[in-house]
């Protein structure tokens, strides 16, 4: 049986796009085969998902937002929400922050997109 599939969401992040560009350059220079690039991207998907899931990871912030829900859809076990006129509040919740206001930030944005996926791997009950 094949390995469980992971979502490819983080390939559209800055580091994912940079990795894809670097792999494309290596393929065009004939330094690697496309099959190797696919394996690297699949490993990238797996590693990012596993590291963000771990409680001991650096992702230790609390995000709250308020805005107007513009669009929502549910397709292939993936929820997508588009929110407009959003006030985003980011609170640093790391245990080593010395003051309650250190690392807190408030941002106003015109459009905010949330993509929510099932956290279970393919084939898990």
HELIX and SHEET records of a PDB file:
HELIX    1   1 UNK A    9  UNK A   12  5                                   4    
HELIX    2   2 UNK A   14  UNK A   28  1                                  15    
HELIX    3   3 UNK A   34  UNK A   53  1                                  20    
SHEET    1   A 3 UNK A  61  UNK A  75  0                                        
SHEET    2   A 3 UNK A  78  UNK A  92 -1                                        
SHEET    3   A 3 UNK A 105  UNK A 117 -1                                        
END                                                                             
